[in-house]
Structure formats: C-alpha cells, structure tokens
Amino acid sequence: MTKTFITLVATTMLAFSVVSVAQDVAPMDADVAVAQARDAEAAEARSRDEFRSLDTDVQSLKKEVLDLNRDLFLLEEELLFPANSQVAFFVSMDVGEYFELDSVSIKIDGKEVANYLYTAREADALVRGGVHRVHMANLKTGEHEIIAIFTGKGPNVRDYRRGATTVIDKGIGAKYLELEITDRIKKQQPEFVIKEWE
C-alpha cells in the first residue's frame, strides 16, 4: 500500500509539474508570437517607406530626364537651324469649305525639301484654326523661289492639286512663311497664298 501511495503521490506531483511547466511555456510562446508580429509589422512599414522613397526618387529622376530632353531639343534646333539662316514654313487653313487637305509639298529653288501627308485629325485641327509647322530649313542670304503644292479634295469632292509660288529675299535673321489656304466664296474655289510673317 505504501508503494501504491508513493506511486500515486509521485504521479500527482509529476502531473502538477507538467501543468506548471506548460503554463510557464505558454506565456513565453505568446510573447514570442507578439514580438514576431511586431517585427513583421515594423519590417512591412520599413518596406512601405522604402517604396515611397524609391517612388519619389523615380518621379524626380523622370522630371530631370524630361527637362534635359527639352534642353537638348532646344540646343539641337539652335545648332541645326541658327537664327541667322533659319526659315520656317507653317500651314494654316481658313474655313475649309471648298478644300479638304491631303498633303503639302514644298520646293526651294527647284529642290523638294518637304512633303507632308495629313491625317484626318490633323486636317480637322487646321480647319478649326490650328497652325502646323511643316518644315524648317537653313537658307543663305539672297533671293530664293518658294513653291508650295497642295493636294486634296476640291469642290464637288474632286481631286484637286494647286500650287502657289513666291520669291523671297532672305536677309540676316529668321524668316517665317505661312502657306495659307482660304476659301474664295465668290468663285466657290479654294485659294492658296504664301505670305511672310513680319
């Protein structure tokens, strides 16, 4: 009986010690889990901050690249077309009832320097008052013959090809020429004129 009693007491004590150890271990596991969760949350916050910082850096770099690209474009224009020898050609259209523009061809001193084919959207923009820079060139000082040939649909939706010509005296400084398409209402025909901007 004493042996049974001792076994019973030992078993009870062992059970209490296991429960006590389990209770001691359980809070430690909970504390570890909370600490790990806090660490994961802090890591995620750091990751978000790094991403925001990286995004800000990328946006700043993108703006710098765009600014640099604009500066390079302006520098390239200055080098390729110096102001003293520069000539620019612009196309404009007034009303556009009697002519639907398809293309413009420009010749300087008998040599074709530009040939531009217009999309429907571009032609519509011209009719609504837009102006298109169709060509830029360098010309020496002196007289030059300019020929502009316009193709498109004329009255009664017929194919239409007309030209305009002028002689300009290129001096020192930039020169701007407008290739203007207007409606001649009395004759119900389009009119094509090359005029200099002052």
N, CA, C and O of each residue as an XYZ file, in Angstrom:
792
protein
N       0.819     -1.162      0.000
C       0.000      0.000      0.000
C       0.874      1.240      0.000
O       0.574      2.202     -0.706
N       1.904      1.239      0.744
C       2.784      2.394      0.741
C       3.409      2.570     -0.611
O       3.661      3.690     -1.055
N       3.653      1.482     -1.252
C       4.221      1.568     -2.582
C       3.205      2.199     -3.539
O       3.570      3.025     -4.375
N       1.968      1.821     -3.418
C       0.911      2.366     -4.252
C       0.713      3.840     -3.911
O       0.519      4.675     -4.795
N       0.764      4.142     -2.633
C       0.578      5.513     -2.200
C       1.714      6.396     -2.728
O       1.481      7.509     -3.199
N       2.919      5.895     -2.642
C       4.083      6.652     -3.119
C       3.965      6.854     -4.625
O       4.267      7.936     -5.130
N       3.530      5.828     -5.344
C       3.365      5.929     -6.794
C       2.299      6.964     -7.116
O       2.449      7.769     -8.035
N       1.216      6.928     -6.340
C       0.136      7.873     -6.561
C       0.602      9.308     -6.297
O       0.296     10.214     -7.073
N       1.327      9.510     -5.222
C       1.834     10.841     -4.880
C       2.829     11.303     -5.956
O       2.808     12.464     -6.365
N       3.689     10.403     -6.408
C       4.688     10.750     -7.432
C       3.990     11.111     -8.746
O       4.390     12.057     -9.424
N       2.959     10.366     -9.097
C       2.223     10.631    -10.327
C       1.535     11.993    -10.243
O       1.554     12.766    -11.200
N       0.928     12.279     -9.093
C       0.244     13.567     -8.900
C       1.236     14.713     -8.990
O       0.973     15.730     -9.633
N       2.377     14.539     -8.341
C       3.388     15.597     -8.375
C       3.911     15.801     -9.800
O       4.138     16.927    -10.243
N       4.090     14.710    -10.483
C       4.571     14.791    -11.864
C       3.552     15.515    -12.750
O       3.919     16.319    -13.607
N       2.265     15.216    -12.529
C       1.206     15.870    -13.302
C       1.187     17.360    -13.026
O       1.054     18.162    -13.950
N       1.323     17.746    -11.731
C       1.352     19.173    -11.385
C       2.564     19.881    -11.976
O       2.465     21.028    -12.411
N       3.690     19.209    -11.993
C       4.898     19.840    -12.539
C       4.773     20.012    -14.050
O       5.243     21.010    -14.596
N       4.138     19.041    -14.743
C       3.939     19.158    -16.194
C       3.001     20.323    -16.492
O       3.257     21.106    -17.407
N       1.906     20.443    -15.720
C       0.959     21.547    -15.918
C       1.656     22.869    -15.652
O       1.469     23.839    -16.387
N       2.469     22.906    -14.588
C       3.177     24.130    -14.231
C       4.165     24.517    -15.325
O       4.256     25.692    -15.683
N       4.899     23.557    -15.858
C       5.846     23.825    -16.938
C       5.100     24.282    -18.179
O       5.548     25.213    -18.850
N       3.970     23.654    -18.507
C       3.174     24.018    -19.666
C       2.670     25.455    -19.533
O       2.656     26.209    -20.506
N       2.249     25.832    -18.292
C       1.769     27.191    -18.076
C       2.919     28.192    -18.227
O       2.735     29.288    -18.756
N       4.100     27.803    -17.756
C       5.255     28.699    -17.887
C       5.660     28.848    -19.361
O       6.046     29.936    -19.789
N       5.575     27.773    -20.127
C       5.984     27.799    -21.526
C       4.963     28.554    -22.377
O       5.352     29.277    -23.294
N       3.678     28.407    -22.099
C       2.627     29.036    -22.891
C       2.772     30.554    -22.936
O       2.679     31.119    -24.026
N       2.992     31.243    -21.828
C       3.163     32.684    -21.917
C       4.404     33.063    -22.729
O       4.403     34.087    -23.414
N       5.442     32.264    -22.662
C       6.634     32.571    -23.425
C       6.346     32.452    -24.928
O       6.823     33.272    -25.712
N       5.587     31.457    -25.328
C       5.241     31.309    -26.737
C       4.377     32.478    -27.203
O       4.567     32.964    -28.318
N       3.448     32.938    -26.394
C       2.592     34.064    -26.738
C       3.436     35.337    -26.872
O       3.233     36.127    -27.794
N       4.390     35.531    -25.941
C       5.262     36.713    -26.012
C       6.117     36.679    -27.274
O       6.328     37.710    -27.912
N       6.602     35.508    -27.629
C       7.416     35.357    -28.831
C       6.572     35.658    -30.069
O       7.036     36.330    -30.990
N       5.340     35.163    -30.090
C       4.455     35.394    -31.229
C       4.151     36.880    -31.389
O       4.143     37.399    -32.505
N       3.899     37.567    -30.266
C       3.621     39.005    -30.309
C       4.853     39.763    -30.806
O       4.738     40.688    -31.610
N       6.014     39.368    -30.330
C       7.260     40.019    -30.750
C       7.502     39.800    -32.253
O       7.911     40.710    -32.973
N       7.240     38.581    -32.694
C       7.427     38.292    -34.117
C       6.443     39.105    -34.967
O       6.805     39.598    -36.035
N       5.203     39.243    -34.494
C       4.200     40.028    -35.222
C       4.623     41.493    -35.297
O       4.484     42.140    -36.334
N       5.151     42.012    -34.157
C       5.617     43.406    -34.152
C       6.791     43.584    -35.120
O       6.869     44.575    -35.846
N       7.703     42.603    -35.117
C       8.847     42.676    -36.037
C       8.379     42.662    -37.490
O       8.892     43.419    -38.314
N       7.414     41.810    -37.806
C       6.891     41.716    -39.173
C       6.209     43.025    -39.567
O       6.369     43.492    -40.694
N       5.443     43.623    -38.637
C       4.766     44.885    -38.903
C       5.778     46.007    -39.130
O       5.607     46.835    -40.025
N       6.821     46.027    -38.320
C       7.865     47.046    -38.479
C       8.592     46.871    -39.814
O       8.906     47.851    -40.488
N       8.856     45.626    -40.188
C       9.523     45.361    -41.470
C       8.638     45.812    -42.631
O       9.133     46.369    -43.610
N       7.345     45.574    -42.523
C       6.420     45.993    -43.578
C       6.367     47.521    -43.671
O       6.326     48.079    -44.768
N       6.367     48.192    -42.517
C       6.355     49.658    -42.513
C       7.640     50.199    -43.150
O       7.602     51.158    -43.920
N       8.775     49.577    -42.822
C      10.053     49.996    -43.418
C      10.018     49.785    -44.933
O      10.494     50.621    -45.701
N       9.446     48.654    -45.343
C       9.351     48.347    -46.770
C       8.489     49.386    -47.491
O       8.837     49.836    -48.583
N       7.350     49.770    -46.868
C       6.487     50.786    -47.453
C       7.217     52.130    -47.562
O       7.123     52.815    -48.581
N       7.941     52.496    -46.508
C       8.694     53.752    -46.529
C       9.770     53.731    -47.616
O       9.975     54.726    -48.311
N      10.453     52.597    -47.757
C      11.470     52.474    -48.795
C      10.838     52.581    -50.190
O      11.404     53.204    -51.088
N       9.671     51.972    -50.358
C       8.977     52.034    -51.642
C       8.573     53.468    -51.969
O       8.749     53.929    -53.097
N       8.014     54.189    -50.945
C       7.636     55.587    -51.166
C       8.860     56.426    -51.536
O       8.806     57.258    -52.442
N       9.945     56.197    -50.831
C      11.178     56.927    -51.106
C      11.677     56.627    -52.520
O      12.092     57.530    -53.246
N      11.633     55.360    -52.897
C      12.064     54.961    -54.235
C      11.154     55.569    -55.301
O      11.635     56.022    -56.340
N       9.849     55.582    -55.052
C       8.901     56.163    -55.993
C       9.157     57.663    -56.158
O       9.112     58.183    -57.273
N       9.421     58.348    -55.060
C       9.738     59.775    -55.115
C      11.010     60.012    -55.913
O      11.077     60.944    -56.714
N      12.022     59.174    -55.697
C      13.281     59.297    -56.444
C      13.052     59.077    -57.937
O      13.608     59.799    -58.764
N      12.236     58.081    -58.284
C      11.951     57.785    -59.692
C      11.220     58.961    -60.340
O      11.550     59.342    -61.464
N      10.228     59.544    -59.649
C       9.487     60.678    -60.200
C      10.414     61.882    -60.402
O      10.323     62.581    -61.411
N      11.300     62.115    -59.439
C      12.256     63.215    -59.555
C      13.199     62.999    -60.730
O      13.485     63.926    -61.488
N      13.679     61.768    -60.874
C      14.576     61.431    -61.981
C      13.861     61.577    -63.323
O      14.447     62.051    -64.296
N      12.599     61.169    -63.369
C      11.803     61.275    -64.595
C      11.663     62.748    -65.007
O      11.784     63.080    -66.186
N      11.406     63.632    -64.025
C      11.285     65.064    -64.316
C      12.615     65.614    -64.825
O      12.632     66.405    -65.769
N      13.717     65.213    -64.222
C      15.034     65.671    -64.672
C      15.317     65.223    -66.103
O      15.870     65.987    -66.894
N      14.940     63.986    -66.440
C      15.155     63.476    -67.799
C      14.328     64.276    -68.810
O      14.820     64.601    -69.890
N      13.068     64.595    -68.464
C      12.226     65.387    -69.355
C      12.799     66.795    -69.556
O      12.806     67.317    -70.670
N      13.276     67.399    -68.469
C      13.889     68.730    -68.581
C      15.138     68.681    -69.449
O      15.355     69.556    -70.287
N      15.950     67.661    -69.246
C      17.169     67.508    -70.036
C      16.834     67.278    -71.509
O      17.494     67.828    -72.390
N      15.817     66.471    -71.772
C      15.395     66.208    -73.145
C      14.942     67.492    -73.833
O      15.270     67.726    -74.996
N      14.182     68.330    -73.106
C      13.729     69.608    -73.671
C      14.935     70.508    -73.977
O      15.005     71.119    -75.043
N      15.880     70.583    -73.036
C      17.070     71.413    -73.244
C      17.886     70.929    -74.438
O      18.390     71.732    -75.223
N      18.012     69.606    -74.568
C      18.759     69.051    -75.706
C      18.058     69.354    -77.027
O      18.716     69.649    -78.025
N      16.734     69.283    -77.038
C      15.970     69.597    -78.250
C      16.182     71.051    -78.662
O      16.389     71.342    -79.840
N      16.132     71.970    -77.685
C      16.343     73.384    -77.994
C      17.764     73.637    -78.482
O      17.977     74.415    -79.411
N      18.735     72.978    -77.853
C      20.127     73.126    -78.268
C      20.330     72.587    -79.682
O      21.036     73.189    -80.490
N      19.698     71.435    -79.974
C      19.808     70.842    -81.300
C      19.222     71.785    -82.359
O      19.805     71.958    -83.430
N      18.071     72.391    -82.058
C      17.463     73.336    -83.009
C      18.357     74.541    -83.231
O      18.485     75.024    -84.356
N      18.985     75.035    -82.150
C      19.877     76.182    -82.289
C      21.088     75.839    -83.144
O      21.546     76.655    -83.944
N      21.609     74.610    -82.967
C      22.786     74.215    -83.735
C      22.454     73.912    -85.193
O      23.196     74.299    -86.096
N      21.334     73.216    -85.422
C      20.966     72.842    -86.786
C      20.366     73.996    -87.581
O      20.583     74.106    -88.788
N      19.620     74.847    -86.907
C      18.948     75.959    -87.580
C      19.278     77.266    -86.863
O      18.457     77.784    -86.106
N      20.481     77.801    -87.098
C      20.841     79.067    -86.449
C      19.876     80.173    -86.863
O      19.367     80.176    -87.984
N      19.631     81.103    -85.957
C      18.638     82.153    -86.199
C      18.956     82.984    -87.435
O      18.038     83.486    -88.085
N      20.240     83.143    -87.779
C      20.594     83.978    -88.928
C      20.170     83.376    -90.260
O      19.866     84.110    -91.200
N      20.145     82.043    -90.352
C      19.832     81.411    -91.641
C      18.526     80.621    -91.615
O      18.206     79.936    -92.586
N      17.779     80.702    -90.539
C      16.582     79.870    -90.352
C      15.386     80.367    -91.165
O      15.096     81.562    -91.219
N      14.703     79.405    -91.797
C      13.436     79.673    -92.481
C      12.456     78.599    -92.034
O      12.763     77.408    -92.102
N      11.283     79.010    -91.580
C      10.263     78.060    -91.118
C       9.000     78.239    -91.954
O       8.602     79.357    -92.283
N       8.381     77.106    -92.289
C       7.160     77.103    -93.096
C       6.000     76.580    -92.254
O       6.099     75.528    -91.622
N       4.898     77.334    -92.256
C       3.714     76.964    -91.485
C       2.520     76.845    -92.434
O       2.386     77.619    -93.381
N       1.658     75.866    -92.165
C       0.435     75.684    -92.957
C      -0.747     76.105    -92.092
O      -0.854     75.713    -90.930
N      -1.643     76.921    -92.686
C      -2.868     77.312    -91.988
C      -4.031     77.202    -92.963
O      -3.848     77.211    -94.180
N      -5.228     77.099    -92.403
C      -6.412     76.937    -93.247
C      -7.543     77.778    -92.659
O      -7.789     77.755    -91.453
N      -8.224     78.518    -93.526
C      -9.343     79.342    -93.079
C     -10.631     78.794    -93.688
O     -10.746     78.723    -94.911
N     -11.564     78.422    -92.892
C     -12.878     77.874    -93.246
C     -12.782     76.452    -93.781
O     -13.217     75.526    -93.097
N     -12.235     76.238    -94.966
C     -12.069     74.892    -95.488
C     -13.314     74.265    -96.068
O     -13.427     73.039    -96.092
N     -14.273     75.085    -96.549
C     -15.483     74.532    -97.150
C     -15.232     73.974    -98.542
O     -15.858     72.992    -98.941
N     -14.307     74.602    -99.290
C     -14.094     74.236   -100.679
C     -12.848     73.386   -100.893
O     -12.516     73.046   -102.029
N     -12.155     73.039    -99.808
C     -10.940     72.241    -99.971
C     -10.707     71.391    -98.730
O     -10.778     71.870    -97.598
N     -10.425     70.114    -98.980
C     -10.090     69.169    -97.904
C      -8.642     68.739    -98.133
O      -8.353     68.028    -99.095
N      -7.736     69.163    -97.261
C      -6.294     68.984    -97.441
C      -5.849     67.539    -97.242
O      -6.218     66.891    -96.263
N      -5.040     67.038    -98.199
C      -4.416     65.718    -98.069
C      -2.919     65.846    -97.820
O      -2.384     65.204    -96.916
N      -2.233     66.677    -98.621
C      -0.778     66.786    -98.459
C      -0.280     68.140    -98.943
O      -0.948     68.844    -99.700
N       0.926     68.480    -98.476
C       1.610     69.702    -98.884
C       3.029     69.335    -99.257
O       3.688     68.573    -98.550
N       3.499     69.875   -100.367
C       4.872     69.663   -100.825
C       5.519     71.032   -100.987
O       4.902     71.949   -101.529
N       6.763     71.176   -100.521
C       7.472     72.453   -100.590
C       8.759     72.273   -101.377
O       9.522     71.333   -101.154
N       8.983     73.202   -102.309
C      10.229     73.228   -103.081
C      10.908     74.568   -102.861
O      10.264     75.617   -102.878
N      12.215     74.517   -102.655
C      13.013     75.734   -102.539
C      14.036     75.709   -103.660
O      14.848     74.788   -103.750
N      13.995     76.714   -104.507
C      14.900     76.807   -105.659
C      14.871     75.540   -106.515
O      15.914     75.076   -106.975
N      13.676     74.980   -106.728
C      13.509     73.811   -107.584
C      13.783     72.479   -106.921
O      13.593     71.435   -107.546
N      14.230     72.483   -105.660
C      14.548     71.228   -104.967
C      13.484     70.965   -103.891
O      13.220     71.813   -103.039
N      12.878     69.760   -103.953
C      11.855     69.422   -102.963
C      12.512     69.215   -101.597
O      13.432     68.411   -101.448
N      12.014     69.965   -100.598
C      12.595     69.888    -99.258
C      11.624     69.290    -98.238
O      12.045     68.846    -97.169
N      10.331     69.275    -98.559
C       9.347     68.724    -97.615
C       8.148     68.197    -98.375
O       7.736     68.750    -99.394
N       7.595     67.105    -97.848
C       6.373     66.529    -98.382
C       5.642     65.927    -97.191
O       6.090     64.930    -96.625
N       4.527     66.523    -96.810
C       3.827     66.094    -95.601
C       2.426     65.624    -95.942
O       1.676     66.327    -96.619
N       2.069     64.421    -95.468
C       0.749     63.835    -95.677
C      -0.053     64.006    -94.386
O       0.379     63.566    -93.321
N      -1.210     64.641    -94.484
C      -2.027     64.944    -93.306
C      -3.030     63.830    -93.012
O      -3.627     63.253    -93.921
N      -3.200     63.544    -91.725
C      -4.259     62.626    -91.295
C      -5.557     63.430    -91.197
O      -5.541     64.660    -91.252
N      -6.670     62.727    -91.053
C      -7.969     63.405    -90.940
C      -8.003     64.300    -89.701
O      -8.566     65.394    -89.745
N      -7.412     63.849    -88.608
C      -7.402     64.638    -87.369
C      -6.582     65.910    -87.534
O      -6.977     66.974    -87.057
N      -5.434     65.799    -88.213
C      -4.583     66.971    -88.426
C      -5.280     67.987    -89.333
O      -5.247     69.188    -89.065
N      -5.902     67.507    -90.393
C      -6.618     68.410    -91.301
C      -7.777     69.090    -90.579
O      -8.043     70.270    -90.803
N      -8.467     68.346    -89.713
C      -9.568     68.915    -88.932
C      -9.046     69.984    -87.972
O      -9.692     71.014    -87.775
N      -7.885     69.741    -87.380
C      -7.290     70.732    -86.477
C      -6.949     72.014    -87.233
O      -7.101     73.109    -86.691
N      -6.492     71.890    -88.470
C      -6.201     73.081    -89.278
C      -7.475     73.866    -89.575
O      -7.482     75.095    -89.511
N      -8.550     73.155    -89.901
C      -9.828     73.814    -90.188
C     -10.336     74.566    -88.959
O     -10.964     75.617    -89.083
N     -10.062     74.020    -87.775
C     -10.518     74.663    -86.532
C      -9.590     75.785    -86.067
O      -9.765     76.317    -84.971
N      -8.602     76.150    -86.894
C      -7.756     77.290    -86.552
C      -6.330     76.950    -86.176
O      -5.560     77.840    -85.817
N      -5.966     75.694    -86.250
C      -4.602     75.302    -85.909
C      -3.601     75.729    -86.971
O      -3.962     75.999    -88.116
N      -2.335     75.785    -86.569
C      -1.236     76.102    -87.483
C      -0.199     75.002    -87.317
O       0.147     74.625    -86.197
N       0.297     74.489    -88.444
C       1.248     73.379    -88.393
C       2.594     73.804    -88.972
O       2.662     74.289    -90.101
N       3.666     73.621    -88.197
C       4.997     73.888    -88.740
C       5.389     72.669    -89.558
O       5.676     71.606    -89.008
N       5.399     72.832    -90.865
C       5.599     71.703    -91.758
C       7.077     71.484    -92.080
O       7.481     70.368    -92.410
N       7.891     72.550    -91.985
C       9.305     72.387    -92.344
C      10.143     73.534    -91.797
O       9.670     74.662    -91.659
N      11.398     73.221    -91.489
C      12.396     74.234    -91.140
C      13.618     73.986    -92.006
O      13.970     72.841    -92.288
N      14.268     75.078    -92.431
C      15.446     74.930    -93.285
C      16.423     76.056    -93.004
O      16.094     77.044    -92.346
N      17.633     75.885    -93.518
C      18.649     76.931    -93.488
C      18.804     77.452    -94.906
O      18.964     76.673    -95.845
N      18.755     78.761    -95.060
C      18.933     79.373    -96.378
C      20.006     80.450    -96.301
O      20.117     81.171    -95.310
N      20.789     80.544    -97.365
C      21.772     81.619    -97.465
C      21.044     82.918    -97.750
O      19.900     82.915    -98.204
N      21.713     84.024    -97.481
C      21.107     85.311    -97.803
C      20.988     85.438    -99.323
O      21.810     84.908   -100.071
N      19.964     86.139    -99.756
C      19.724     86.316   -101.182
C      18.309     85.929   -101.546
O      17.483     85.661   -100.673
N      18.025     85.900   -102.858
C      16.688     85.569   -103.332
C      16.522     84.061   -103.493
O      17.437     83.358   -103.922
N      15.325     83.584   -103.137
C      15.008     82.159   -103.257
C      13.564     82.027   -103.738
O      12.678     82.758   -103.296
N      13.345     81.074   -104.659
C      11.992     80.807   -105.144
C      11.369     79.709   -104.290
O      11.956     78.645   -104.097
N      10.186     79.981   -103.789
C       9.451     79.026   -102.955
C       8.221     78.575   -103.734
O       7.450     79.400   -104.223
N       8.043     77.252   -103.846
C       6.853     76.681   -104.482
C       6.197     75.737   -103.479
O       6.850     74.855   -102.921
N       4.903     75.932   -103.260
C       4.130     75.038   -102.389
C       3.031     74.404   -103.227
O       2.289     75.099   -103.921
N       2.930     73.080   -103.158
C       1.910     72.351   -103.919
C       0.973     71.674   -102.925
O       1.398     70.916   -102.053
N      -0.318     71.974   -103.084
C      -1.341     71.444   -102.184
C      -2.172     70.409   -102.942
O      -2.606     70.669   -104.064
N      -2.396     69.247   -102.343
C      -3.280     68.241   -102.950
C      -4.372     67.882   -101.949
O      -4.159     67.888   -100.737
N      -5.550     67.569   -102.491
C      -6.668     67.202   -101.636
C      -7.932     67.080   -102.450
O      -7.886     66.843   -103.657
N      -9.057     67.240   -101.791
C     -10.365     67.182   -102.446
C     -10.924     68.598   -102.550
O     -11.038     69.312   -101.553
N     -11.269     68.986   -103.767
C     -11.803     70.321   -104.006
C     -13.314     70.314   -104.048
O     -13.957     69.409   -103.516
N     -13.885     71.342   -104.690
C     -15.346     71.411   -104.811
C     -15.898     70.151   -105.499
O     -15.246     69.582   -106.375
N     -17.069     69.735   -105.105
C     -17.730     68.526   -105.634
C     -16.895     67.271   -105.402
O     -17.002     66.310   -106.164
N     -16.078     67.267   -104.376
C     -15.248     66.125   -103.948
C     -14.393     65.588   -105.094
O     -14.229     64.377   -105.244
N     -13.851     66.502   -105.900
C     -12.935     66.098   -106.971
C     -11.500     66.225   -106.474
O     -11.204     67.034   -105.594
N     -10.605     65.408   -107.056
C      -9.186     65.543   -106.730
C      -8.715     66.923   -107.161
O      -9.053     67.404   -108.242
N      -7.944     67.537   -106.310
C      -7.556     68.924   -106.530
C      -6.066     69.048   -106.238
O      -5.589     68.585   -105.202
N      -5.335     69.673   -107.155
C      -3.902     69.889   -106.968
C      -3.591     71.297   -107.464
O      -3.719     71.599   -108.650
N      -3.183     72.144   -106.533
C      -2.883     73.529   -106.881
C      -1.568     73.930   -106.216
O      -1.139     73.350   -105.219
N      -0.959     74.935   -106.805
C       0.297     75.420   -106.271
C       0.277     76.911   -106.028
O      -0.579     77.636   -106.536
N       1.236     77.350   -105.242
C       1.452     78.778   -105.009
C       2.955     78.992   -105.051
O       3.727     78.135   -104.622
N       3.357     80.130   -105.565
C       4.786     80.397   -105.666
C       5.081     81.841   -105.271
O       4.242     82.728   -105.426
N       6.270     82.053   -104.766
C       6.722     83.391   -104.412
C       8.243     83.405   -104.403
O       8.885     82.359   -104.313
N       8.805     84.589   -104.497
C      10.255     84.760   -104.381
C      10.494     85.584   -103.120
O       9.921     86.658   -102.940
N      11.355     85.054   -102.253
C      11.662     85.774   -101.014
C      13.101     86.272   -101.055
O      13.964     85.687   -101.710
N      13.331     87.352   -100.349
C      14.684     87.889   -100.215
C      15.133     87.583    -98.791
O      14.703     88.231    -97.837
N      15.997     86.592    -98.665
C      16.448     86.161    -97.336
C      17.582     87.063    -96.881
O      18.646     87.103    -97.499
N      17.346     87.779    -95.805
C      18.379     88.605    -95.202
C      18.930     87.917    -93.970
O      18.748     86.713    -93.789
N      19.595     88.669    -93.133
C      20.119     88.118    -91.885
C      18.973     88.070    -90.882
O      18.247     89.049    -90.710
N      18.821     86.957    -90.240
C      17.743     86.774    -89.270
C      16.770     85.718    -89.742
O      16.761     85.340    -90.913
N      15.954     85.248    -88.820
C      14.987     84.193    -89.125
C      13.861     84.738    -89.996
O      13.506     85.914    -89.915
N      13.311     83.868    -90.823
C      12.188     84.237    -91.690
C      11.107     83.167    -91.527
O      11.399     81.972    -91.491
N       9.845     83.622    -91.428
C       8.715     82.723    -91.245
C       7.729     82.918    -92.391
O       7.297     84.035    -92.673
N       7.381     81.811    -93.045
C       6.457     81.859    -94.181
C       5.212     81.039    -93.859
O       5.298     79.926    -93.339
N       4.055     81.613    -94.179
C       2.781     80.923    -93.953
C       2.210     80.485    -95.281
O       2.045     81.291    -96.196
N       1.909     79.200    -95.383
C       1.235     78.646    -96.559
C      -0.245     78.615    -96.194
O      -0.707     77.723    -95.483
N      -0.977     79.605    -96.695
C      -2.351     79.811    -96.252
C      -3.344     79.295    -97.287
O      -3.226     79.583    -98.478
N      -4.322     78.529    -96.815
C      -5.408     78.031    -97.665
C      -6.678     78.737    -97.204
O      -7.093     78.602    -96.053
N      -7.293     79.494    -98.118
C      -8.526     80.197    -97.767
C      -9.605     79.868    -98.797
O      -9.313     79.393    -99.894
N     -10.833     80.125    -98.429
C     -11.962     79.925    -99.347
C     -12.256     81.230   -100.069
O     -12.406     82.277    -99.438
N     -12.338     81.166   -101.397
C     -12.767     82.312   -102.199
C     -14.254     82.108   -102.442
O     -14.643     81.363   -103.341
N     -15.083     82.766   -101.644
C     -16.525     82.499   -101.639
C     -17.176     82.890   -102.966
O     -18.072     82.190   -103.436
N     -16.738     84.006   -103.584
C     -17.363     84.441   -104.846
C     -17.192     83.400   -105.945
O     -18.122     83.129   -106.705
N     -15.999     82.819   -106.022
C     -15.739     81.828   -107.072
C     -16.007     80.400   -106.595
O     -15.942     79.460   -107.388
N     -16.301     80.235   -105.330
C     -16.500     78.925   -104.712
C     -15.320     77.999   -105.002
O     -15.485     76.845   -105.397
N     -14.138     78.542   -104.794
C     -12.886     77.816   -105.015
C     -11.945     78.101   -103.842
O     -12.056     79.138   -103.189
N     -11.032     77.187   -103.584
C     -10.019     77.488   -102.580
C      -8.927     78.378   -103.177
O      -8.701     78.377   -104.387
N      -8.260     79.130   -102.318
C      -7.167     79.989   -102.755
C      -5.934     79.666   -101.915
O      -6.036     79.465   -100.705
N      -4.769     79.618   -102.560
C      -3.527     79.241   -101.894
C      -2.542     80.398   -101.996
O      -2.242     80.876   -103.090
N      -2.044     80.840   -100.855
C      -1.168     82.008   -100.811
C       0.023     81.704    -99.914
O      -0.114     81.053    -98.879
N       1.200     82.187   -100.327
C       2.393     82.115    -99.476
C       2.669     83.534    -99.016
O       2.884     84.425    -99.838
N       2.664     83.752    -97.703
C       2.927     85.107    -97.214
C       3.944     85.075    -96.074
O       4.049     84.100    -95.330
N       4.684     86.171    -95.966
C       5.717     86.291    -94.936
C       5.124     86.879    -93.674
O       4.289     87.782    -93.720
N       5.573     86.346    -92.534
C       5.216     86.950    -91.254
C       6.217     88.045    -90.956
O       7.420     87.876    -91.158
N       5.721     89.149    -90.482
C       6.613     90.263    -90.143
C       7.087     90.143    -88.713
O       7.847     90.988    -88.241
